[in-house]
Amino acid sequence: MTKTTEDLVREINELRSELKQMREIVSMLFSIVVESEGDEVEEYPDYLGVGGIDQTRLNN
């Protein structure tokens, strides 16, 4: 099936709209993650680096 120029233009516009929506979702998710990471550091400062895991072994 060959697509006409109108069909291709319509499809491109739909893809642009979907891409814009995806960018907005990614931006929202990024904001949520950044905000929640800031909260965790403030909420649990005594537990950072504690837990019995030898972190030098994780890098090998």
N, C-alpha and C positions, 0 to 999 in steps of 0.2 A: 504494500500500500504506500503510495507516494503522498507525502504531506504537502499541502499548499503553503504558500508563504504566510497566509493568515493563521493556519494551524500552528506553524512554527512560532510565530510571534505570540500567539495565545499561550503556547506551552512555555516559552521563555518568560513571559510575564508571570505565569503561575509559579515557575521555579524561583523567580526573583522574590515573589511574595513569601514563598516557603522559606527561602534563605533568610529573609528579614526576620521572620518569626523565630527561626532557629537561633539567630544571633541574639535576639531579645531574651530567649530562654537561657542561652549560655551566659549572657551577661547577668541575668538574675541569679543563676546558680553560682556563678563566680562570687557575686556579692554576698550570697548566703554563706558560702564556704569561708570567705575572708572574715566575715563578721563572727562566725562560729569559732574559728581558730583563735581569734582575739579573746573571745569569751572563755575558751578552755584554758588558755594560759593564765588568765586572771583567776579563774575558778579553782584550778588545781595546781598552784605553784609548788606545793610541798611534794608532789608526786613525780615531778619531772626528773628523769634519770634514775628513778628508783624502780626496783622490780626484780632484781636478781639476774638480769640478763647481762652476760658479758658482751658488751657491744663491740669490742675489738674482734671477736670471733665472727660477727655478722659481716664484717667487711672483707673477710678472706674468701 
